Amino acid sequence: MSAAIYAAGALCWRVVDEKIVVLVVHRTKYGDVTIPKGKVDPGETLPQTAVREIHEETGLQVALGVPLGVSTYPISSGREKIVHFWAAEVGDKAIAQSTFVPNAEIAAIEWVTLKKARGYLTYERDVEILDAFEKLVRQGVTSTFALIALRHGKAAPRGDWDGPDASRPLTDRGVKQACSDVPTITAWRPKRIITSDAVRCVGTVAPLAAATGVKPRHEPGISQDAYEEGRGEVRGVIGKRVRSRKTAVLCSHGPVLPEIMREIALATGTMPGAYLNDAADLDTGGFSIVHLSASNPASGIISIETYAPVA
């Protein structure tokens, strides 16, 4: 069997006259109405593809929100197409800066109510993605932000290092992991980067800081040394991030990550469970994206996505 074709897109939404409207595209070639999406280019990650395709098809620069689901269906060649979708809130600035003009692929873009979109969309599989979004609307958790728990890249082994543990640097593989994380994490446009003051964590967020222009803040309270010595400040750090309601990256260590996840759950009134340990069980360079409501963080964790490093 031929390999599946992977694609990604997003259901873009905004509020107009106190009503939620979503963006649909009228495709020139197929004469249909659908949700913007496109195929993964070589070397891309799915979130990276989603952001690129939204810009190419609609002229909008977006940050991803919560995942909405996956559509799987056969195409004319007989191959299977697998499309991952996220929600993406579109602000006034993005609208003002849109570069869309009708083209050979997209004849028009249109903002419509959820009810109109339901009757407008050509494919039932797109309606299922709309259903997932409408569920969030009913729950009142459409506007979201994310806390991204990142484990540092591969570091020099403890046994091979003569200096203090906190001074262990990244290996070449660790540097590659740190760089490979950037295209995926930037799909959520983090506004803050918080890192343990250990060299291996500071080195891990350096490529992300360079790509986003966000200056990292060194936080000893989420370091491994502080954790092992009983002077960690994870609760205070997480509480501040939840109160700020801005997407942030927190780069820390394997032993500290379970505590970070537990504190996110506690700070948002979320029932604990094994899923928190799963989200914290990251390989070096891996990260989990915890989605929270921007209007009411105490409504709990909406969803968690976990990504392994590409390198």
LINSULQUI-V935047 format. One record per residue. RES is the residue in three letters. OMEGA is omega in degrees with one decimal (* if undefined). D_CENTER is the distance of its C-alpha to the mean C-alpha in whole Angstrom. Layout:
RES,OMEGA,D_CENTER + RES,OMEGA,D_CENTER
This chain:
MET,178.9,31 + SER,-179.6,29 + ALA,179.0,26 + ALA,175.1,23 + ILE,-179.4,21 + TYR,179.3,18 + ALA,-179.6,16 + ALA,178.7,13 + GLY,-178.7,13 + ALA,171.6,12 + LEU,-178.8,14 + CYS,-177.8,15 + TRP,176.0,16 + ARG,177.5,19 + VAL,178.0,22 + VAL,-178.7,25 + ASP,176.5,28 + GLU,175.5,26 + LYS,176.0,25 + ILE,175.0,22 + VAL,-179.3,22 + VAL,-175.7,20 + LEU,172.6,20 + VAL,179.1,22 + VAL,175.0,23 + HIS,-175.7,27 + ARG,-176.7,27 + THR,-172.3,30 + LYS,-173.1,31 + TYR,-179.2,30 + GLY,-177.2,31 + ASP,175.4,29 + VAL,-172.2,26 + THR,175.6,23 + ILE,-177.8,19 + PRO,-177.7,18 + LYS,176.6,16 + GLY,-176.0,18 + LYS,177.2,18 + VAL,173.3,16 + ASP,179.0,18 + PRO,177.8,20 + GLY,-179.8,18 + GLU,167.5,14 + THR,-177.5,11 + LEU,177.7,10 + PRO,177.1,7 + GLN,178.0,10 + THR,-177.9,12 + ALA,-179.3,11 + VAL,-180.0,11 + ARG,-176.9,14 + GLU,176.8,16 + ILE,179.8,15 + HIS,-177.9,17 + GLU,-175.4,19 + GLU,-173.9,20 + THR,-177.3,20 + GLY,-176.5,20 + LEU,172.2,17 + GLN,-175.8,15 + VAL,167.3,12 + ALA,-179.5,8 + LEU,173.1,6 + GLY,-176.0,6 + VAL,174.3,7 + PRO,-178.5,8 + LEU,178.9,12 + GLY,-176.3,14 + VAL,174.5,15 + SER,178.5,18 + THR,-177.7,21 + TYR,177.7,24 + PRO,175.3,27 + ILE,-170.7,28 + SER,-179.8,31 + SER,-176.6,31 + GLY,178.9,31 + ARG,178.5,28 + GLU,176.2,25 + LYS,-177.8,22 + ILE,-174.4,18 + VAL,177.7,16 + HIS,-178.1,12 + PHE,171.6,11 + TRP,166.5,9 + ALA,176.6,10 + ALA,178.5,10 + GLU,-177.2,13 + VAL,-179.4,15 + GLY,-178.9,17 + ASP,-179.5,21 + LYS,179.1,20 + ALA,177.8,18 + ILE,-178.2,21 + ALA,-176.7,24 + GLN,-178.9,22 + SER,-178.3,22 + THR,-173.9,24 + PHE,165.3,24 + VAL,178.7,28 + PRO,-175.5,29 + ASN,-175.8,29 + ALA,-178.8,30 + GLU,-176.3,27 + ILE,-179.1,26 + ALA,-177.6,29 + ALA,171.0,28 + ILE,-173.9,25 + GLU,173.8,25 + TRP,-176.2,24 + VAL,175.9,25 + THR,178.4,25 + LEU,-179.9,24 + LYS,-179.8,27 + LYS,179.5,28 + ALA,-178.5,25 + ARG,178.9,26 + GLY,-174.9,29 + TYR,-172.9,28 + LEU,-175.8,26 + THR,-169.9,28 + TYR,179.0,26 + GLU,-179.9,26 + ARG,176.0,22 + ASP,177.8,21 + VAL,178.0,23 + GLU,176.3,21 + ILE,175.5,17 + LEU,178.0,19 + ASP,-179.7,20 + ALA,178.1,17 + PHE,-178.8,16 + GLU,175.1,20 + LYS,176.5,19 + LEU,178.2,17 + VAL,-179.4,19 + ARG,179.7,22 + GLN,179.8,20 + GLY,-177.0,20 + VAL,-179.3,16 + THR,177.4,15 + SER,-174.9,14 + THR,167.2,11 + PHE,-174.9,9 + ALA,166.9,7 + LEU,-173.7,9 + ILE,-179.5,8 + ALA,-173.7,11 + LEU,172.8,12 + ARG,-179.1,15 + HIS,177.5,18 + GLY,-179.0,19 + LYS,-177.5,22 + ALA,176.0,25 + ALA,-177.9,29 + PRO,179.4,30 + ARG,-176.1,32 + GLY,-179.3,35 + ASP,-173.4,35 + TRP,-176.6,34 + ASP,-175.4,37 + GLY,176.5,36 + PRO,-178.1,34 + ASP,-176.9,31 + ALA,-178.1,29 + SER,179.5,30 + ARG,-178.3,29 + PRO,172.8,27 + LEU,170.0,24 + THR,176.4,26 + ASP,177.7,26 + ARG,178.9,23 + GLY,177.5,21 + VAL,178.9,21 + LYS,177.7,20 + GLN,-179.3,17 + ALA,-179.7,16 + CYS,-177.1,16 + SER,179.2,15 + ASP,-169.4,11 + VAL,-176.8,11 + PRO,179.6,10 + THR,-177.0,7 + ILE,-177.7,6 + THR,175.2,8 + ALA,176.7,6 + TRP,176.8,5 + ARG,179.8,8 + PRO,179.9,9 + LYS,-179.5,13 + ARG,172.9,14 + ILE,179.3,14 + ILE,-176.5,16 + THR,166.6,18 + SER,-179.2,21 + ASP,175.6,24 + ALA,-176.5,25 + VAL,-176.6,25 + ARG,176.2,23 + CYS,178.8,20 + VAL,178.0,21 + GLY,-178.7,21 + THR,-177.4,18 + VAL,-177.3,16 + ALA,178.5,19 + PRO,178.6,17 + LEU,178.1,14 + ALA,179.7,16 + ALA,-177.4,18 + ALA,-174.2,16 + THR,-174.6,15 + GLY,179.3,18 + VAL,-179.4,17 + LYS,-179.7,19 + PRO,173.1,19 + ARG,-179.1,20 + HIS,-175.8,22 + GLU,179.7,22 + PRO,-176.3,25 + GLY,176.2,25 + ILE,178.7,22 + SER,177.8,24 + GLN,178.5,25 + ASP,-179.4,29 + ALA,179.6,28 + TYR,-176.3,27 + GLU,-178.8,30 + GLU,176.9,32 + GLY,179.6,31 + ARG,179.3,30 + GLY,180.0,27 + GLU,-175.6,25 + VAL,-177.6,22 + ARG,179.8,23 + GLY,-179.3,23 + VAL,-178.9,20 + ILE,179.0,18 + GLY,179.5,20 + LYS,-178.4,20 + ARG,178.0,16 + VAL,179.7,16 + ARG,-176.8,19 + SER,177.8,18 + ARG,176.2,15 + LYS,-179.4,13 + THR,-175.9,9 + ALA,173.2,11 + VAL,175.4,11 + LEU,-177.8,13 + CYS,-176.1,15 + SER,-169.5,18 + HIS,-179.3,20 + GLY,-178.2,20 + PRO,-176.0,23 + VAL,-174.0,21 + LEU,177.2,18 + PRO,178.5,19 + GLU,176.8,21 + ILE,-179.8,18 + MET,179.0,16 + ARG,-178.2,20 + GLU,174.0,20 + ILE,178.7,16 + ALA,-179.0,18 + LEU,-176.9,21 + ALA,-176.6,20 + THR,177.4,19 + GLY,-177.3,21 + THR,177.3,20 + MET,177.6,22 + PRO,178.8,22 + GLY,-178.7,22 + ALA,-179.0,21 + TYR,178.4,18 + LEU,177.7,17 + ASN,177.7,19 + ASP,-179.2,17 + ALA,179.9,14 + ALA,-176.1,16 + ASP,-172.7,18 + LEU,168.2,16 + ASP,176.1,18 + THR,-178.4,18 + GLY,179.0,15 + GLY,179.6,13 + PHE,174.6,10 + SER,-179.2,9 + ILE,-177.8,6 + VAL,-176.4,8 + HIS,-177.3,8 + LEU,178.1,12 + SER,177.8,14 + ALA,-179.1,15 + SER,-178.7,18 + ASN,-179.0,19 + PRO,-178.9,17 + ALA,177.1,20 + SER,173.0,19 + GLY,177.6,17 + ILE,-179.9,14 + ILE,177.4,13 + SER,177.6,11 + ILE,172.7,9 + GLU,179.1,7 + THR,-177.2,9 + TYR,173.4,10 + ALA,177.2,13 + PRO,178.2,14 + VAL,-177.4,15 + ALA,*,18
